[in-house]
Amino acid sequence: MTTNTSLSTPVARAVGGNTSSDTETHRSAEVLKVSTRSRPSAVAGAIAGVIRDSGVAEVQSIGAGATNQAIKAVAIARSYLHDEGIDIVCTPSFIDVAIDDEERTAIRLLIERR
């Protein structure tokens, strides 16, 4: 797993499905792209791993199905990390991403240690 530790563009990694490209971020966080076909438990494991390593993860999803999978993954990751004494918070926001030269609005979940 590669984690970006600089304050520049985050590292993007697909988690189960089609990905989009986004370079906007306010903090250094690994970007996990979630699709409708993503398994929430697999995404949760990725979130938990990134939180353990760097304390901050970013999840991006486009559409209701992908956002549903992303939210379930955050809840599962919280339970994984709770067993280790780590609590997380999730801040949702909108973000514009370019897919095939077309602007789309995605949901951005910024997940941080509390």
Residue frames as qw, qx, qy, qz and C-alpha x, y, z in Angstrom:
[[0.000, 0.891, 0.453, 0.000, 0.00, 0.00, 0.00],
 [0.431, 0.217, 0.006, 0.876, 1.43, 3.36, -1.02],
 [0.181, -0.858, -0.438, 0.197, 0.52, 6.38, 1.05],
 [0.355, 0.651, 0.030, 0.670, 1.32, 9.92, 0.05],
 [0.523, -0.565, -0.390, 0.506, 2.92, 11.86, 2.90],
 [0.249, 0.023, 0.101, 0.963, 3.43, 15.17, 1.11],
 [0.225, 0.535, 0.432, -0.690, 0.92, 18.01, 0.95],
 [0.204, 0.277, -0.535, -0.772, 0.47, 17.62, -2.80],
 [0.696, 0.056, -0.391, -0.599, -1.87, 15.47, -4.85],
 [0.701, -0.280, 0.575, -0.316, -3.20, 12.40, -3.01],
 [0.022, -0.201, 0.940, 0.276, -2.50, 8.88, -4.17],
 [0.728, 0.102, -0.032, -0.678, -5.55, 7.45, -5.96],
 [0.051, -0.150, 0.987, 0.020, -6.40, 3.78, -5.62],
 [0.618, -0.114, -0.419, -0.655, -9.42, 1.96, -6.98],
 [0.282, -0.088, 0.859, -0.418, -11.44, -0.15, -4.61],
 [0.362, 0.304, 0.878, -0.074, -13.63, -2.51, -6.60],
 [0.428, 0.735, 0.521, -0.065, -14.80, -0.98, -9.84],
 [0.459, 0.671, 0.187, 0.551, -14.43, 1.86, -12.30],
 [0.458, -0.499, -0.209, 0.705, -12.37, 4.81, -11.17],
 [0.252, 0.924, 0.183, 0.223, -12.33, 8.50, -11.82],
 [0.605, 0.148, -0.184, 0.760, -9.45, 10.93, -11.66],
 [0.239, -0.934, -0.191, -0.183, -9.38, 13.75, -9.11],
 [0.616, 0.229, -0.312, 0.686, -6.50, 15.89, -7.97],
 [0.191, -0.654, 0.098, -0.725, -8.18, 18.32, -5.57],
 [0.691, -0.431, -0.547, 0.197, -7.67, 17.83, -1.86],
 [0.212, -0.899, 0.104, -0.369, -7.24, 20.00, 1.21],
 [0.555, -0.630, 0.536, -0.085, -5.04, 17.57, 3.12],
 [0.264, 0.414, -0.853, -0.176, -2.73, 14.71, 2.36],
 [0.710, -0.024, 0.568, -0.416, -4.94, 11.64, 2.24],
 [0.138, -0.069, 0.908, 0.389, -5.02, 8.45, 0.25],
 [0.565, 0.202, -0.063, -0.797, -8.02, 8.51, -2.10],
 [0.286, 0.087, 0.954, 0.004, -10.15, 5.35, -2.26],
 [0.427, 0.123, -0.345, -0.826, -12.57, 5.26, -5.19],
 [0.373, 0.126, 0.864, -0.315, -15.72, 3.26, -4.53],
 [0.343, 0.009, -0.591, -0.730, -18.17, 1.88, -7.09],
 [0.771, -0.151, 0.009, -0.618, -21.56, 0.22, -6.85],
 [0.912, 0.095, -0.397, -0.043, -19.83, -3.16, -7.18],
 [0.181, 0.520, -0.658, 0.514, -17.35, -2.51, -4.35],
 [0.674, -0.376, -0.631, 0.075, -17.59, -4.87, -1.39],
 [0.310, -0.868, 0.056, -0.384, -18.09, -2.76, 1.75],
 [0.838, -0.511, 0.119, 0.149, -15.94, -5.10, 3.86],
 [0.766, 0.199, 0.124, 0.598, -13.03, -4.81, 1.41],
 [0.143, 0.758, 0.039, 0.635, -13.33, -1.02, 1.30],
 [0.595, -0.780, 0.018, -0.192, -13.57, -0.99, 5.11],
 [0.880, -0.250, 0.091, 0.393, -10.32, -2.93, 5.36],
 [0.535, 0.453, 0.098, 0.706, -8.64, -0.43, 3.02],
 [0.193, -0.842, -0.041, -0.503, -9.97, 2.51, 5.05],
 [0.769, -0.637, 0.039, 0.027, -8.81, 0.94, 8.32],
 [0.835, 0.008, 0.086, 0.544, -5.35, 0.28, 6.89],
 [0.318, 0.618, 0.068, 0.716, -4.94, 3.84, 5.65],
 [0.425, -0.826, -0.021, -0.369, -6.17, 5.25, 8.97],
 [0.864, -0.439, 0.039, 0.244, -3.69, 3.07, 10.85],
 [0.719, 0.179, 0.123, 0.660, -0.84, 4.22, 8.58],
 [0.268, 0.309, 0.085, 0.908, -1.55, 7.91, 8.13],
 [0.021, -0.383, -0.576, 0.722, -4.59, 8.85, 10.22],
 [0.390, 0.525, 0.055, -0.754, -6.49, 10.32, 7.22],
 [0.333, 0.157, 0.845, 0.388, -8.32, 8.67, 4.32],
 [0.385, 0.360, -0.053, -0.849, -10.51, 10.04, 1.56],
 [0.392, 0.269, 0.874, 0.098, -13.31, 8.03, -0.05],
 [0.288, 0.323, -0.224, -0.873, -14.93, 9.18, -3.30],
 [0.338, 0.315, 0.886, 0.042, -18.12, 7.86, -4.88],
 [0.264, 0.135, -0.298, -0.907, -20.40, 8.88, -7.72],
 [0.567, -0.177, -0.596, -0.541, -24.06, 7.90, -7.61],
 [0.688, -0.452, 0.160, -0.544, -26.43, 6.51, -5.03],
 [0.981, -0.053, -0.184, -0.005, -25.24, 2.89, -5.22],
 [0.635, 0.348, -0.387, 0.570, -21.57, 3.75, -4.85],
 [0.155, -0.551, 0.327, -0.752, -22.30, 6.20, -2.03],
 [0.857, -0.357, -0.012, -0.372, -24.33, 3.53, -0.24],
 [0.920, 0.064, -0.276, 0.272, -21.38, 1.12, -0.43],
 [0.354, 0.491, -0.352, 0.714, -19.00, 3.85, 0.78],
 [0.446, -0.557, 0.218, -0.666, -21.14, 4.74, 3.81],
 [0.956, -0.244, -0.085, -0.136, -21.48, 1.08, 4.78],
 [0.779, 0.269, -0.326, 0.463, -17.70, 0.72, 4.46],
 [0.032, 0.578, -0.355, 0.734, -17.08, 3.66, 6.81],
 [0.725, -0.462, 0.135, -0.492, -19.40, 2.12, 9.41],
 [0.983, -0.033, -0.152, 0.098, -17.64, -1.25, 9.12],
 [0.551, 0.453, -0.352, 0.606, -14.18, 0.39, 9.28],
 [0.293, -0.633, 0.281, -0.658, -15.23, 2.20, 12.44],
 [0.901, -0.352, 0.085, -0.239, -16.06, -1.11, 14.08],
 [0.875, 0.232, -0.239, 0.351, -12.75, -2.63, 12.92],
 [0.318, 0.530, -0.335, 0.711, -10.79, 0.28, 14.37],
 [0.557, -0.627, 0.100, -0.535, -12.88, 0.49, 17.55],
 [0.965, -0.214, -0.138, 0.061, -11.53, -2.94, 18.55],
 [0.708, 0.185, -0.193, 0.654, -8.04, -1.35, 18.49],
 [0.335, -0.656, -0.324, 0.593, -9.05, 1.72, 20.49],
 [0.168, -0.073, 0.320, 0.929, -9.14, 4.03, 17.44],
 [0.296, 0.691, 0.572, -0.329, -12.18, 6.23, 16.81],
 [0.281, 0.102, 0.475, 0.828, -12.83, 7.92, 13.48],
 [0.292, 0.645, 0.347, -0.615, -15.04, 10.72, 12.21],
 [0.424, 0.318, 0.659, 0.533, -16.37, 11.20, 8.70],
 [0.121, 0.609, 0.098, -0.778, -16.93, 14.58, 7.04],
 [0.540, 0.459, 0.649, 0.276, -18.99, 14.42, 3.84],
 [0.092, 0.666, -0.089, -0.735, -18.76, 17.01, 1.06],
 [0.750, 0.615, 0.241, -0.029, -19.24, 17.41, -2.68],
 [0.342, -0.548, 0.495, 0.581, -16.31, 17.45, -5.09],
 [0.677, 0.657, -0.069, -0.326, -16.15, 17.95, -8.85],
 [0.588, -0.306, 0.674, 0.325, -14.22, 15.29, -10.76],
 [0.464, 0.565, -0.401, -0.552, -13.37, 14.90, -14.44],
 [0.654, 0.003, 0.756, 0.033, -14.27, 11.57, -16.05],
 [0.522, 0.368, 0.622, 0.454, -13.60, 11.20, -19.78],
 [0.172, 0.125, 0.153, 0.965, -13.28, 15.00, -20.06],
 [0.372, -0.598, -0.462, -0.539, -16.71, 15.45, -18.46],
 [0.090, -0.335, 0.537, -0.769, -17.31, 17.14, -15.09],
 [0.615, -0.405, -0.650, -0.190, -19.21, 15.02, -12.56],
 [0.355, -0.627, 0.346, -0.601, -20.14, 15.71, -8.96],
 [0.653, -0.016, -0.740, 0.159, -18.92, 13.10, -6.49],
 [0.647, -0.737, -0.035, -0.192, -19.40, 12.58, -2.79],
 [0.446, 0.489, -0.579, 0.475, -16.16, 13.00, -0.83],
 [0.767, -0.615, -0.163, -0.086, -15.90, 11.39, 2.60],
 [0.263, 0.636, -0.555, 0.468, -12.93, 12.64, 4.60],
 [0.863, -0.422, -0.274, -0.036, -12.21, 10.12, 7.35],
 [0.208, 0.643, -0.504, 0.538, -9.92, 11.10, 10.22],
 [0.501, -0.207, -0.725, 0.426, -8.92, 9.87, 13.64],
 [0.341, -0.843, -0.262, -0.323, -10.91, 11.55, 16.36]]
